Amino acid sequence: MTDPRVPMLPIDEATKRADTLGLNPQFASLSVFRILLHNQPVAKEIAKTLTTLLFDGNVLDVRLRELVIMRIGWKTGAVYEWTQHWRVARGLQISEEDLLAVRDWQNATTLTPADRAVLHATDDTLDHGHIQSDTWDECAKHIATEAERVELVIAIGNWIMFSQLLKSLNVPLEDDIEPWPPDGQPPINA
């Protein structure tokens, strides 16, 4: 990966800006926020959305959310997204086998019908800009509430946007992080 297109703030400056905005201090140590904090109002809103989707307001099953994020990271070649959410998903006890299955989910044998439905919805959005009708109907069989369905759409859109910003800004992984666990096989478009 080349250097970031916008320089990363030093951690002490990122921490100061995050504190001024009332952000979780953990955000300031992440490379992506060390870049985003150049635009504090945007960083604040992105942090708020992430906090809602990941912690405070999420209603979508976290397994499904993480499979969606992993698929987006894989299909778009967003090394940062794939690598960071590999760690998140493993922390949620999602198996390595299931995470690696998102690379070729159509032929994977370990995924549930709900997993397959949301991965199909993710591919529809990446390929067509929206979830196709048949795919939506399949998702609705497995995602019971309207709130969960809305969150699925928002989660897909949010992490597609994240993939774009991570790649466009050339956001590097943090110094102590190895990319693409566990087998190091990046997608062709990484």
C-alpha positions as CSV (number, residue, x, y, z in Angstrom):
1,M,0.0,0.0,0.0
2,T,1.2,3.5,-0.8
3,D,1.3,6.3,1.8
4,P,-2.0,7.7,3.0
5,R,-3.3,10.5,0.7
6,V,-4.0,12.6,3.7
7,P,-1.4,12.4,6.4
8,M,-2.3,10.7,9.7
9,L,-2.4,13.0,12.7
10,P,0.0,12.1,15.4
11,I,-1.8,10.0,18.1
12,D,-1.6,12.8,20.7
13,E,-3.3,15.3,18.3
14,A,-5.9,12.7,17.2
15,T,-6.6,12.0,20.9
16,K,-7.0,15.6,21.7
17,R,-9.4,16.2,18.8
18,A,-11.4,13.0,19.6
19,D,-11.6,14.1,23.2
20,T,-12.8,17.6,22.2
21,L,-15.6,15.9,20.1
22,G,-16.5,13.5,22.9
23,L,-15.5,10.4,20.9
24,N,-14.5,7.1,22.3
25,P,-10.7,7.4,22.9
26,Q,-10.2,4.1,21.1
27,F,-11.1,5.8,17.8
28,A,-8.1,8.2,18.1
29,S,-5.7,5.3,17.9
30,L,-7.1,3.9,14.6
31,S,-5.4,4.9,11.4
32,V,-8.7,5.7,9.8
33,F,-9.7,8.2,12.5
34,R,-6.2,9.7,12.5
35,I,-7.0,10.7,9.0
36,L,-10.7,11.5,9.4
37,L,-10.1,13.8,12.3
38,H,-8.7,16.3,9.9
39,N,-12.4,17.0,9.3
40,Q,-13.8,16.9,12.8
41,P,-17.6,17.3,12.0
42,V,-17.4,14.4,9.5
43,A,-15.3,12.3,11.9
44,K,-17.8,12.9,14.7
45,E,-20.8,11.8,12.5
46,I,-18.9,8.7,11.2
47,A,-18.0,7.7,14.8
48,K,-21.6,8.2,15.9
49,T,-22.9,5.9,13.0
50,L,-20.2,3.3,13.8
51,T,-21.1,3.4,17.5
52,T,-24.8,3.0,16.7
53,L,-24.3,0.1,14.3
54,L,-21.6,-1.7,16.3
55,F,-22.7,-1.1,19.9
56,D,-25.5,1.1,21.0
57,G,-28.4,0.7,18.6
58,N,-27.8,-2.4,16.6
59,V,-30.7,-4.9,16.3
60,L,-29.3,-6.9,13.4
61,D,-27.7,-10.2,14.4
62,V,-24.0,-9.4,14.8
63,R,-22.9,-12.5,13.0
64,L,-24.8,-11.4,9.9
65,R,-23.4,-7.9,10.2
66,E,-19.9,-9.2,10.4
67,L,-20.3,-11.5,7.4
68,V,-21.6,-8.6,5.4
69,I,-18.6,-6.5,6.3
70,M,-16.2,-9.3,5.6
71,R,-17.8,-9.8,2.2
72,I,-17.5,-6.1,1.3
73,G,-13.9,-6.1,2.5
74,W,-13.1,-9.1,0.4
75,K,-15.0,-8.2,-2.8
76,T,-13.8,-4.6,-2.8
77,G,-10.2,-5.5,-1.8
78,A,-10.3,-3.3,1.3
79,V,-7.4,-4.7,3.2
80,Y,-8.1,-2.5,6.3
81,E,-11.8,-3.4,6.4
82,W,-11.2,-7.1,6.0
83,T,-8.3,-7.2,8.5
84,Q,-10.0,-5.1,11.3
85,H,-13.3,-6.9,11.0
86,W,-11.6,-10.3,11.0
87,R,-10.5,-9.4,14.5
88,V,-13.9,-8.1,15.5
89,A,-15.7,-11.2,14.1
90,R,-13.3,-13.6,15.7
91,G,-13.9,-11.8,19.0
92,L,-17.6,-12.5,18.5
93,Q,-16.7,-16.2,18.1
94,I,-17.5,-16.4,14.4
95,S,-15.4,-19.3,13.1
96,E,-12.4,-18.8,10.7
97,E,-14.1,-21.3,8.4
98,D,-17.2,-19.2,8.2
99,L,-15.3,-15.9,7.7
100,L,-13.2,-17.4,4.9
101,A,-16.4,-18.8,3.4
102,V,-17.5,-15.3,2.5
103,R,-14.9,-15.3,-0.3
104,D,-16.9,-17.9,-2.2
105,W,-20.1,-18.0,-0.3
106,Q,-22.1,-19.5,-3.2
107,N,-20.1,-22.7,-2.9
108,A,-19.5,-22.7,0.9
109,T,-21.0,-25.5,2.9
110,T,-20.8,-24.0,6.4
111,L,-23.1,-21.0,5.9
112,T,-26.7,-20.9,7.1
113,P,-29.6,-19.8,4.8
114,A,-29.7,-16.5,6.7
115,D,-25.9,-16.0,6.0
116,R,-26.4,-16.7,2.3
117,A,-29.3,-14.3,2.1
118,V,-27.4,-11.4,3.5
119,L,-24.3,-12.2,1.5
120,H,-26.5,-12.2,-1.6
121,A,-28.0,-8.9,-0.6
122,T,-24.5,-7.5,-0.1
123,D,-23.4,-8.7,-3.6
124,D,-26.6,-7.3,-5.1
125,T,-25.8,-3.9,-3.6
126,L,-22.2,-4.0,-4.8
127,D,-23.2,-5.2,-8.3
128,H,-26.4,-3.4,-8.9
129,G,-26.6,-0.6,-6.4
130,H,-29.5,-2.1,-4.5
131,I,-30.9,-5.4,-3.2
132,Q,-32.9,-7.2,-5.9
133,S,-36.5,-8.2,-5.2
134,D,-35.9,-12.0,-5.0
135,T,-33.0,-11.4,-2.7
136,W,-35.0,-9.1,-0.5
137,D,-37.7,-11.7,-0.2
138,E,-35.1,-14.3,0.8
139,C,-33.7,-11.9,3.5
140,A,-37.2,-11.3,4.8
141,K,-37.5,-15.0,5.5
142,H,-34.6,-14.8,7.9
143,I,-34.7,-11.3,9.2
144,A,-37.9,-10.9,11.1
145,T,-38.4,-7.3,11.9
146,E,-38.5,-4.1,9.9
147,A,-35.9,-2.5,12.2
148,E,-33.5,-5.4,11.4
149,R,-34.2,-5.1,7.6
150,V,-33.5,-1.3,7.7
151,E,-30.3,-1.9,9.6
152,L,-29.2,-4.5,7.1
153,V,-29.5,-2.0,4.3
154,I,-27.7,0.7,6.3
155,A,-25.0,-1.7,7.4
156,I,-24.3,-2.7,3.8
157,G,-24.3,0.9,2.7
158,N,-22.1,2.1,5.6
159,W,-19.4,-0.5,5.1
160,I,-19.4,0.0,1.3
161,M,-18.8,3.7,2.0
162,F,-16.1,2.7,4.5
163,S,-14.4,0.5,1.9
164,Q,-14.4,3.4,-0.6
165,L,-12.9,5.8,1.9
166,L,-10.3,3.4,3.2
167,K,-9.1,2.6,-0.3
168,S,-9.4,6.2,-1.6
169,L,-7.5,7.6,1.3
170,N,-5.0,4.7,1.3
171,V,-5.6,4.2,5.0
172,P,-2.8,1.9,6.3
173,L,-3.2,-0.8,9.0
174,E,-2.0,0.1,12.4
175,D,1.7,-0.8,12.9
176,D,1.1,-4.0,14.9
177,I,-1.6,-5.5,12.6
178,E,-0.9,-8.2,10.0
179,P,-3.2,-8.1,7.0
180,W,-5.5,-10.8,5.7
181,P,-5.6,-13.4,8.4
182,P,-5.2,-16.3,8.6
183,D,-3.9,-17.4,5.2
184,G,-2.7,-14.1,3.8
185,Q,-4.6,-14.6,0.5
186,P,-5.7,-11.2,-0.7
187,P,-8.4,-10.8,-3.3
188,I,-7.3,-10.1,-6.9
189,N,-8.4,-6.4,-6.6
190,A,-6.6,-5.6,-3.4
